[in-house]
Amino acid sequence: MQLPALPDFEPGWVWLAGAGPGDPGLLTLLALKALAEADAVVYDALVDERTLALARAGAVLEFAGKRGGKPSPRQPNISRRLVRLAREGKRVLRLKGGDPFVFGRGGEEALALVAAGVPFRVVPGVTAGIGGLAYAGIPATHRDVNEAVTFVTGHNVTGAVPDGLDWPALARGAPVLVFYMALKHLAEIRDRLISAGRPADEPAAVVSHAATDRQRTLVTTLGRLVEETEAAKMAPPAIVVVGPAVRLAAGLDWLGAIAGRRLDPDPLKLGARRETG
């Protein structure tokens, strides 16, 4: 197999790369090349160990992950470390779970590199709000369900539920809402959505440890989301999705089918429909 020509990973450069939601098979060719050539890999808590095992022999692996409620490196220190390693002439891979520019602080780190005059490349990754849901059989979009999808962070820079959001507009704005890092404030998010007009019986799901061998999916309703999430002991990292696309998991849970679970051939109960394209 002839691979396409890929850019050189030069000394003194930083590559900000996404590792996807878990499965190493979701790495891009550029991310795989970076792992094979980097002198230093500065990685997040959400990067799968199987992905780290792909780093070249002799590469220095440095943990720089952030986990809620636990001691974590401060963002300015991480950015300074990237600058220092690059100025030492190393090929530096900053490896982040998902996509570095989707709730991944990749933009902050890139700006720090710009300010320091350090050359960099951004290597997008598969974000959990798309890839993680796909591994649970929940498409972010389906033409019979939604024409828009909204990605929302479950907390702001202070760790609280985002107050800058227009919650009534958010509730009305898209049939499907996908929340990142939302378990800590799930009750408040649920209450705000229902107060803003989302029905309590609307389908909702939590996908924990998506695209890993620890993946678990809970399908419920918005009104019962908090209680059932707690009862099932769903743990972070997790993606929360609200909207009719959740119903499709009954027919599209391909991982479950591999394990022998039966799929519903018409989860939306749409019946026969005229194809228009």
N, C-alpha and C positions, 0 to 999 in steps of 0.2 A: 504494500500500500504506500503510495506516494503522498506524503503530507504537504500541505501548502507551505510556502516560504513564510517564516515567522520572524518578527523583529529580533534583533540582538538584545540580550540582557547585559548591558554594559556596566562595568565597575563604576561605583559612585551614583548609580541610579536607584530609585525606590519604585517598585511596582506595587500598587495598591490593588490587591486582587480579592475577588469573592470566591469562596470555596463552595458555595451552594448550601442548601439546608442540611446536608449530612452525607448522603451517599457519594462516595468518591467518584462514581461514574458520572456525576453531574458536573465535574470539573470541566472547564473549557480547555482547549488545546493550549492557549496562552498561559493559563494557570498551571497546567501540568508542566509546561516548559520552564516556568519560573521556579517551581519546586525542584526540578532536575538540575537547575543551574545556580540557585541562590547560595550566597555565602552565609547569609543570616536570614532566618525566618522568624518574624515577630508575629505571633498568632493569637487569636482570640479564644475565649472559653468555648465558643460554639463550633470550633473546627474539629471535625471528627479525627480520632486517633489514626484511622486507616488512611486518611489524607496526609497526615503528618509523616506517616511511614513512607510516603513517596518522595520525601526530601532526599537530596543527594547525600551520600556518605560524606561526612566531614562538615556538613552544614551545622551552624549553631542555631538551635531552636530556643527562642525566648518567649516565655508566656507573658502576655499582656492583656489578659482577659478581664472583663468587667462582669460581675454577677451581683444582682440586687441583694442587699443586706449583708454582703461579705466584703472583707477588705479587698480593695481593687486598686490597680495603678491609676493615678490621676492622668487625665487626658493630656495636659501640657507635658507631663513627664514622658508619656509615650511618644508624642510628637518630637520632643527633643532627642529621644533615643534614636528615632529614625534618622534625624539629621546627623547625629554623631556617627552612626554606623556608615552612612553614605559618605561622609567626609573622610572616613578612614579608608575609602576606596573599595568598600564592599558592595556586592550586588545584594540589595536588601529587598526581601519580599515581606510586605505587610499583608498577612493573610487573615481575612475576616469571614465569618459565617455569612451565608446569603450573598447579598450584593453590597459592596462597600458604600454605595451612594443611596441605599434605601434603609434609613434608620440605622446606619452603621458607622456614623461619624467619619466616614471617608472624606467628606467635604472639608471637615475641620483639619484633618491631617494633611490633605492636599494643600490647603491654604498655608499651613505652617511650612510646608516644603517650598512653596512659592516664595514666602517671606525670607527663607534662608537661602534661596538661590539653588536649591537641590532639584535636579531634573527627575521627573517621575512619569509613569504611565499608569493609567487606570485600566484594570481588567475586570469588566463587569462579571457578576456571577448570577446564578439562579436564585432569586429572592424567595424566601420561605412563603410569602403570601401568594405565590403562584406555584412554585415547585412543591412546597410542603403540602399545600392543599391537593395538588394533583396526585400525590402519593396516598392521599386519603380518599381518592375518587371524587373530589369536589372541584369541578372546573371553575375558575374565576369568572368566566363568562360562558353563556350558552344562549343562543339566539332566541330560544323560547322562554327564557327566564329574565335576562337582564341586558341592557345596552350600556351599562356603566358599572364600574366597581370603584370603591374608594378604599385607600389604604390609610390607616390611622394608627398613630402611636398611642400606647396605653398610658404613657406618662410623659411629662415635660422635663426640662432640664433640672428642675428641683425634685423630681421624683413623684410629683402629684399628678392627678388627672388633669389633662390640658384644659385650662380655663379660657384659652384664646380661641377655642373652637366654638362655632355657632352650632350648638347641638340640635336645635330644631331644623336648621338648614341641612346639617349632616344627616339627620334622620330621614329627611325628604329627598336628599340629593341623589342617592343611588340605591337600587334594590339590594345590592350586595355590599356589605361592609366587612372589611378584613382588619382586625386589630392585632398589632404586634405588642409583645411585652405587656399584656393586659391582665394577667391573672391576679396580680396584687390588688388591683382596683376594680375587679370584675363586678362587684355588687354596685358600685357607684356608676360604672359605665352602663350596666343593665338598667338601673333606675333612670338615668338620664335619657336613654333611648326610649324607654316606655313613656316617660313623661313628655317626650318630644313627639310622640305619636306612633312609634313602632309597636305593632301588636304583640301582646305577651305570648301568643301561640305561634309566633313566627319561628321557622326552623333556625336552629343555631348549632354550632359544633365547636369543639375544642380538639385540636390536633397537637399532641405532645410529642416531643422528640421526633419531629417529622423526618422522614427519609433516613431513619436509622433503624437498627435492629430492636430499638426500644420504643418504636412508634406505637402510640395508642390514640384512638379516635373515639370521642364521645359525641353522639348525635342526640340532641334534645330540643328544647324550645327556649326562646329568649326568657320567658318567665321563670323557667326552672333551671336556667343555666348555672346560676351560682350554687344552688343546693346540690345539683347532680355532679357538678365539677368537684365540689368538696367531697361528696360521698365516694366518688370514683378515685379520689386522690390524684387527680391530674396534676402533673408537675411541670414547671418551666424547664427548658424553653417551650413555649406553646404559641400557636396561632389560634385566634378566635375568629370565626366567621359567622355572620348573621345574614340571613336572606334565603330566598327560595332555591338557590343553587345547592344548598345543603341536602335537599331531597335527592339529588342525583347520586349521592354516595351509595344509596341502596342498589343502584344499577351499575355504578362505575368503580366500585371498590375492587380494583384489579388485584391488589395485594391479598385481599381476602379470598378472591377467587383462586389465586395460586395456592392458598392454604386450604381450599376445599369448600369455602362458603359459597352458597348459591346467590347469584345476582338477579335482581329484578329487571326484566327486559324493558319495562316501561315505568320507571320510578316516578315520573311526573304524571302518569296516567293520562298521557296526551292522546293515545289512540292513533289511528291513521291520520296523517296530515299531508297536505299538498306541499311538495318540494318546490321552492321558488328560485333555486340557484344551485 
